Amino acid sequence: MSRWRLRVLSANLANGRAHAEAFADLVEAVDPDLVAVQELAPAQAEALARVLSFGKLEPAQDHNGMGIALRAPGSVRELRLPYRSAFVAELAGPEDDEPVEVLNVHLVAPHVRPVAQRHRDRRGQLHEITAHVDATPRRRRVLAGDLNATPLWPVYRRLRTRFDDAIADAARRGGRRPGRTWGPWAGSVRLLRIDHILVQGLVATETRVLPLRGSDHSALVADLGLPLG
């Protein structure tokens, strides 16, 4: 495995309920190259920006706050989607190679009212993401975030036609099951795996599911490297 490594942390911050300073401490301890956040609120954005000063953070208090924080300078832009846009970052890849693209995605939950419209939004989000991926081929790409979909759901299966599941693949190689990431309230037992890190042209050498104080989600961390051969 190449020495080149990209450490990604993804976290749904529960629209401000995740403890801002505790999250900043978690980021400092993990020491990631990139942090993809969903449901980012202003206090959380302020705390995160003190730890990682590069990137683009757009907090909100309506469950639509999004952002990508970076250790080093890199470009971050929005990818327009129905209901809630994604963020797209370009990072330096292995030496003398093309940049790595990272998409931070938060798909609308299918139970949000009005349900029929949210299902249309969700299909539209998936369509725009796959259209972006198909129209801009990359050797190396990461999609991270809250998909509001377990591996049994159609959204996940559609994305898996284009991406590998870094978390599941690393767990399988280690002889274990991938950790679940969501529970009905902060501190509850995690029941579903709806947060994901998917990859093209990369593999996870190590992954972790970490407690996220105050959130109904856990944080995902993946060390990504180049495939052997």
Secondary structure, 3 states (H helix, E strand, C coil): CCCCCEEEEEEECHHHCCCHHHHHHHHHHHCCCEEEEECCCHHHHHHHHHHCCEEEEECCCCCCCEEEEECCCCEEEEECCCCCCEEEEEECCCCCCCCEEEEEEECCCCCCCCHHHHHHHHHHHHHHHHHHHHHCCCCCEEEEEECCCCCCCHHHHHHCCCCEEHHHHHHHHCCCCCCCCECCCCCCCCCECCEEEEEECCEEEEEEEECCCCCCECEEEEEEECCCC
